[in-house]
Amino acid sequence: MSRQAFYTLLAIVCIKGVLFFVDSQPAYFLGDSEAYLATATAKYIPPDRSVLYGLLIRRIAYRAHSLEAMIVLQVAISAIAAWLLYFALKNMFAVRPSLAALFGILCSVEPLQLLAERYVLTESCANFLFVVHFALALLYIRRGRLWALLAMQTAGVLLVGFRISFLPEVLIISVVVPLLSSNRRIGVLAAHLCLSLLISAGLLTAYRHWYGNLIRREPALFYHEGAFLVSAFAPLIEPEDFPDSSKRMIIFRTLRYDRHDLSSRPAQHFVEGGLWPNIQQQFPDEKQANDLAVATALHAVLRQPLGAVRLAWRTLLLYFDSDILLGALLVDQGAEGGNHMKVETRGWLQNIYGISNPLDYQTSITKQWHLFAYPWYPAILCCLILSPLAFLARPKSEWRLVILSAMVALLFLQGAIFIVDRPTPRFLTSAAWIALLLLGLAANSVLEARSLSLMKPPSSTKIT
């Protein structure tokens, strides 16, 4: 490690340490956080949330009888993710070392990263695994090392185990990255591509069977994708999209919320009288209900693909409405929503995890910074949208790296506006890391252009 790399890491760690000293209180997003604590404490295996995160809490916080130990871990891996931004900019993209260090330090105070570190949620761990996965992909493309490809696939499967929403990115990268390798020999590229797909498919299959055995169901990566799909695409869904004609009328006539209203999408998922609860009521078998919900959403999207694009566009615009965005930020913090901590969860926190007075919600400096920085979140989306412009800012020798970066940025964009039931800024945690990478590339190009203009000799004026 070079001296500058060490000092950058030291600066990041010091910043994280000071902020942890000021705000180390664990925070909760009730519902999700309670499910993860139930996995850690009572070995409950949720069908609609990450199981790996709950098992990690059990390994770290349950054994130490301290939930703060989990926060320490999340702060530490968030610091590593920030340093890896510096590493990627300097070593993969040849950005000026001082500029790379600046953006690494900026990442250490990025509000979504800071918020995620303190919550009993998957975001911080998932972001760390994404950054490792992405950095390994860059390393493989740049240097063609087979070990980096295999490590990348392993990190990708762990990432999916923490957040299923990363599955499209992991699958697409499994194919694209070997094709972008710096090794141009067709035979080697073909061998690496086959090995990449084999490792990815094998690890994902192993995870599917392991998860199925844990939950005592058929192998699967996730069991409730139908619930998320029908709620996200509810404004497009009509009775004709539901496959079972004998149940259409009762499911759609008893809806309590206007499915064409964008703001009703969370209710379509979670509230009695919503589309997903109505499907569950008519089909008690969970697998059958989920399969029917998936088929319904897919039929609606395929029937009107332009409608799906318009729906995504309307969702995107909601991020640029300051009132809606601030409300979404408060929901992400758990300050709104009307949920209250279960008595059982409160007892676990007091008796097992060392939280003397667990509160549903309490303000803190990181939460205030999260709210104050609200213009940053639509700016992240703008960076994702404009990511293909990075080709104009980088030399051709780096275009393979730019292809990967822009592709990931656009995948994050669709994840933020396509399969969601509301604007959810906390889902932009990893997108913020990519946005800082892209901004670092842009800033470096501006400085290089300025340096060239200053070095250019002034044109001489001929006097006659």
Protein Blocks (a to p, Z undefined) as FASTA:
>chain_A
ZZklmmmmmmmmmmmmmmmmmmmcdcddehjlmmmmmmmmnopacfkbcfklmmmmmmmm
mmnopaklmmmmmmmmmmmmmmmmmmmmmmmnopafklmmmmmmmmmmgmklmmmmmpcc
fklmmmmmmmmmmmmmmmmmmnopaklmmmmmmmmmmmmmmomklmmmmmmmmmmmmmmp
mblbfklmmmmmmmmmmmmmmmmmmmmmmmmmmnopacdfbfklmmmmmmmmmmmpcfkl
pmblmlmmmmmmmpcbdfklmklmmmmmmpghiaklmmmmmmmblklmmmmmmmmmmmmm
mmmmmlmmmmmmmmmmmmmmmklmmmmmmmmnopggoiacdfklmmmmmmmnopabacfb
dcdfklmmmmmmmmmmmmmmmmmmmmmmmmmmpcfklmmmmmmmmmmmmmmmmmmmmmcc
bdcfklmmmmmmmmmmmmmmmmmmmmmmmmmmmmpccdddddZZ
